Amino acid sequence: MRVEHEYQRRGAVAYLAAWDVRRAKIFGRCEHTTGIAPFERLVSQVMAQEPYRCAPRVFWIMDNGSSHRGQSSHRRLTAKWPNIIPLHTPVHASWLNQVEIYFSVIQRKVLSPNDFESTAEVTEVVPEKRTGCYGVFHLKKEGYAMSTRRRFSGEFKAKVALEALRGDKTIQEIAARHKIHPNQVSTWKQRAVEGMKEVFTKGAERGRGEHEAEIRDLHAKIGELTVERDFLAKGLKW
């Protein structure tokens, strides 16, 4: 991944979520880090509510993350919540877990392009500590509706790329002016440079091709003239 020098890292937030497949309900929370304690707080958040608290069996399907894998995790969960039945997806197959669909929607529709001023701003846009029914592909929450991905014309991309190539403004200034992410400006700038290289390369190759064609034509003409000369020379000898 290409990262411009204007890029600044302002920290990270761990977002944990449990997905009730049958009821289409999400239980989410933000934590400063991952680990056993944050994961068990998520489990406690779910299991403290009905119908999970009094259900005879509650199946928890999990990947093999370090905070909840192996027999030690199985023992911890069943000791605190006897009605839990822990299940793990195969190693390197966490995508089989249905909650991964929800995470992918959050990434594409809420977090992208990952341009936030602080970790507090991140926690404001994700459904932290909210419980409700969310349609996976029409996900909304109170006070916030997901925006669709913006589409840009080739003319607009070229305009932004030329501004970046001129160098009189920073990538951040150009992005702020056009209300786009700095990474997009950098990407379009790079593509413009590569496109110009391709244009000149193709032009040079085309010029070489035309020159070589002219040389072949000249060689053919010389060959014809040579044959005619030899024919006439033999005729004179006769």
Backbone torsions as a table, in degrees:
resi	resn	phi	psi	omega
1	MET	NA	133.9	179.6
2	ARG	-85.8	129.0	-179.8
3	VAL	-123.7	123.4	178.9
4	GLU	-76.3	162.2	-177.9
5	HIS	-70.1	-17.2	178.7
6	GLU	-74.6	-13.3	-177.4
7	TYR	-66.4	133.7	178.2
8	GLN	-128.6	132.0	177.7
9	ARG	-93.6	125.4	-176.1
10	ARG	-116.3	23.8	176.7
11	GLY	108.2	-178.2	-177.6
12	ALA	-141.8	155.5	178.1
13	VAL	-126.3	136.3	175.6
14	ALA	-93.5	122.0	178.7
15	TYR	-108.4	118.7	-179.9
16	LEU	-111.2	140.5	-179.0
17	ALA	-148.9	146.7	174.0
18	ALA	-118.4	138.5	-174.2
19	TRP	-119.0	116.3	174.8
20	ASP	-84.4	103.5	-173.2
21	VAL	-64.2	-41.1	-175.5
22	ARG	-67.4	-41.2	-176.4
23	ARG	-98.8	-3.0	-178.1
24	ALA	54.6	48.6	-180.0
25	LYS	-117.1	139.1	179.8
26	ILE	-110.2	135.9	172.9
27	PHE	-119.7	110.6	-175.9
28	GLY	-125.1	157.0	176.9
29	ARG	-157.3	150.5	176.8
30	CYS	-103.8	140.1	178.7
31	GLU	-132.4	159.4	178.1
32	HIS	-73.4	-23.7	-179.5
33	THR	-156.6	171.2	174.2
34	THR	-93.8	172.2	179.0
35	GLY	146.7	-178.6	-177.2
36	ILE	-64.2	-47.7	-177.1
37	ALA	-62.7	-48.0	177.7
38	PRO	-60.8	-39.5	179.6
39	PHE	-64.4	-42.9	-179.2
40	GLU	-69.6	-26.0	173.4
41	ARG	-67.0	-36.4	175.7
42	LEU	-64.8	-45.1	179.1
43	VAL	-60.6	-42.9	179.4
44	SER	-63.7	-38.0	178.2
45	GLN	-59.2	-39.1	-179.6
46	VAL	-78.0	-49.4	-171.8
47	MET	-71.3	-13.3	177.5
48	ALA	-78.5	-7.8	-176.1
49	GLN	-107.8	158.9	172.2
50	GLU	-85.9	148.0	7.3
51	PRO	-90.3	5.9	-173.0
52	TYR	-70.9	-35.7	-176.3
53	ARG	-62.1	-40.1	-175.6
54	CYS	-105.6	4.0	-179.5
55	ALA	-69.8	143.5	179.1
56	PRO	-64.5	-32.9	178.8
57	ARG	-144.2	136.3	175.1
58	VAL	-129.4	112.8	-178.4
59	PHE	-85.5	123.9	175.7
60	TRP	-108.5	109.9	178.2
61	ILE	-95.1	119.7	-173.6
62	MET	-130.2	158.4	172.0
63	ASP	-82.9	-165.6	-176.3
64	ASN	-105.6	38.7	175.7
65	GLY	-62.1	153.3	-173.5
66	SER	-63.0	-22.5	-177.4
67	SER	-83.1	-10.3	-176.0
68	HIS	-152.5	45.1	178.3
69	ARG	-122.0	159.4	174.8
70	GLY	81.3	176.7	-177.8
71	GLN	-68.3	-29.4	179.4
72	SER	-64.4	-40.6	176.8
73	SER	-65.9	-40.2	178.4
74	HIS	-58.6	-43.7	-178.8
75	ARG	-68.0	-41.5	-179.3
76	ARG	-62.0	-45.3	-176.5
77	LEU	-67.1	-47.4	-177.2
78	THR	-70.4	-24.9	177.3
79	ALA	-70.4	-39.5	-179.2
80	LYS	-83.5	-34.6	-177.7
81	TRP	-132.6	91.3	-174.4
82	PRO	-61.1	-23.8	-179.2
83	ASN	-85.3	-0.1	177.5
84	ILE	-80.3	136.6	172.5
85	ILE	-118.5	100.7	-177.5
86	PRO	-74.4	136.8	175.6
87	LEU	-133.3	143.4	-179.7
88	HIS	-120.4	141.5	173.0
89	THR	-71.9	161.0	175.7
90	PRO	-58.6	151.9	178.7
91	VAL	-57.8	138.8	-178.3
92	HIS	64.0	24.1	178.1
93	ALA	-134.7	39.9	-179.7
94	SER	-63.5	-21.9	-179.3
95	TRP	-64.8	-13.8	176.2
96	LEU	-71.5	-19.9	179.5
97	ASN	-74.7	127.9	-174.7
98	GLN	-62.0	-25.3	-179.5
99	VAL	-66.9	-20.6	177.8
100	GLU	-63.3	-29.5	176.0
101	ILE	-63.0	-45.3	179.1
102	TYR	-61.9	-44.2	179.5
103	PHE	-61.0	-38.8	-179.6
104	SER	-65.5	-36.5	177.6
105	VAL	-68.1	-42.3	177.4
106	ILE	-58.9	-43.2	-179.1
107	GLN	-64.1	-45.6	-175.3
108	ARG	-77.0	-38.8	-171.0
109	LYS	-98.1	-22.3	-176.3
110	VAL	-112.1	-48.7	-171.4
111	LEU	-87.8	-35.7	-178.1
112	SER	-62.5	135.8	8.9
113	PRO	-94.8	32.8	174.3
114	ASN	61.1	44.1	-179.0
115	ASP	-114.8	94.2	-178.0
116	PHE	-129.6	149.0	-180.0
117	GLU	-80.4	-25.9	-177.0
118	SER	-158.0	167.4	176.6
119	THR	-67.9	-28.4	178.3
120	ALA	-63.8	-35.3	178.5
121	GLU	-66.6	-33.6	178.0
122	VAL	-65.2	-45.9	-177.8
123	THR	-65.4	-20.5	179.3
124	GLU	-75.2	-27.3	-174.6
125	VAL	-96.6	-20.1	177.9
126	VAL	-90.1	154.0	-177.2
127	PRO	-73.6	63.8	-178.8
128	GLU	-70.7	131.0	175.2
129	LYS	54.6	27.6	176.2
130	ARG	-112.2	138.2	179.2
131	THR	-120.0	130.9	179.4
132	GLY	-178.6	179.9	178.7
133	CYS	-93.4	122.5	-178.2
134	TYR	-125.6	120.0	171.7
135	GLY	-69.1	126.7	-171.3
136	VAL	-57.6	-41.5	-175.6
137	PHE	-99.9	6.2	173.7
138	HIS	-136.1	48.4	-170.8
139	LEU	-71.9	125.5	176.6
140	LYS	-140.0	157.8	170.9
141	LYS	-143.2	164.8	-174.8
142	GLU	-57.5	127.6	177.6
143	GLY	80.1	3.6	-177.9
144	TYR	-152.1	126.8	176.2
145	ALA	-122.7	135.4	-176.7
146	MET	-68.5	135.3	178.0
147	SER	-89.9	150.9	177.5
148	THR	-79.0	159.6	-179.0
149	ARG	-68.0	132.6	179.6
150	ARG	-74.0	145.1	177.1
151	ARG	-117.4	137.2	-175.3
152	PHE	-119.7	141.6	179.1
153	SER	-76.6	161.9	177.5
154	GLY	-63.5	-34.2	179.0
155	GLU	-64.0	-41.7	179.2
156	PHE	-65.7	-43.3	179.1
157	LYS	-61.0	-42.2	179.6
158	ALA	-64.1	-40.2	179.7
159	LYS	-61.7	-46.3	-179.8
160	VAL	-66.3	-41.4	179.9
161	ALA	-62.0	-40.2	178.5
162	LEU	-65.3	-38.5	176.1
163	GLU	-60.7	-42.1	-179.8
164	ALA	-67.6	-37.0	-179.4
165	LEU	-69.6	-30.9	178.9
166	ARG	-63.6	-34.0	173.8
167	GLY	79.2	7.7	179.8
168	ASP	-83.2	-9.2	176.0
169	LYS	-133.8	153.4	178.5
170	THR	-76.8	164.5	177.6
171	ILE	-59.4	-40.3	-179.9
172	GLN	-63.7	-41.4	-180.0
173	GLU	-65.5	-41.5	179.1
174	ILE	-65.6	-42.2	179.9
175	ALA	-63.7	-42.0	179.9
176	ALA	-65.7	-37.3	-179.1
177	ARG	-65.0	-41.1	-177.4
178	HIS	-96.5	0.9	177.8
179	LYS	59.3	49.1	177.0
180	ILE	-131.3	171.6	-178.7
181	HIS	-81.2	142.2	178.5
182	PRO	-55.4	-33.4	179.0
183	ASN	-61.5	-34.0	178.2
184	GLN	-66.7	-41.6	177.9
185	VAL	-60.2	-46.2	-179.8
186	SER	-62.9	-40.9	179.9
187	THR	-64.2	-45.6	-179.4
188	TRP	-66.9	-35.3	176.6
189	LYS	-62.8	-46.3	179.6
190	GLN	-62.4	-42.0	179.1
191	ARG	-64.6	-36.5	178.5
192	ALA	-64.4	-42.3	178.1
193	VAL	-62.4	-46.3	179.5
194	GLU	-64.1	-36.5	178.9
195	GLY	-65.7	-39.0	178.3
196	MET	-66.0	-40.0	177.3
197	LYS	-59.8	-41.2	-178.2
198	GLU	-66.5	-39.3	179.7
199	VAL	-61.8	-48.0	-178.3
200	PHE	-69.8	-34.5	177.8
201	THR	-65.3	-45.4	178.7
202	LYS	-64.9	-36.8	178.3
203	GLY	-63.1	-42.0	178.9
204	ALA	-66.0	-41.4	179.1
205	GLU	-65.1	-39.4	178.3
206	ARG	-64.7	-39.8	178.0
207	GLY	-63.5	-42.8	177.8
208	ARG	-63.3	-38.5	179.8
209	GLY	-64.5	-42.3	179.0
210	GLU	-65.9	-40.1	179.1
211	HIS	-63.5	-42.9	179.2
212	GLU	-65.3	-35.4	177.7
213	ALA	-65.1	-40.4	178.1
214	GLU	-63.0	-40.6	179.6
215	ILE	-63.6	-42.1	178.7
216	ARG	-62.2	-40.3	178.3
217	ASP	-63.8	-41.2	179.0
218	LEU	-64.5	-41.9	177.9
219	HIS	-62.0	-40.7	178.6
220	ALA	-63.8	-42.1	179.7
221	LYS	-64.4	-43.0	178.1
222	ILE	-60.6	-40.9	178.4
223	GLY	-61.6	-42.2	179.5
224	GLU	-63.7	-44.2	179.8
225	LEU	-64.0	-37.0	179.0
226	THR	-64.1	-43.3	178.6
227	VAL	-62.5	-43.6	179.7
228	GLU	-63.2	-42.1	179.6
229	ARG	-62.0	-46.1	-179.6
230	ASP	-63.2	-38.8	180.0
231	PHE	-64.3	-44.4	180.0
232	LEU	-67.6	-36.5	179.9
233	ALA	-64.2	-40.1	177.7
234	LYS	-67.2	-36.7	178.8
235	GLY	-63.2	-38.6	179.2
236	LEU	-66.7	-34.3	-179.1
237	LYS	-67.3	-34.3	179.9
238	TRP	-67.0	NA	NA
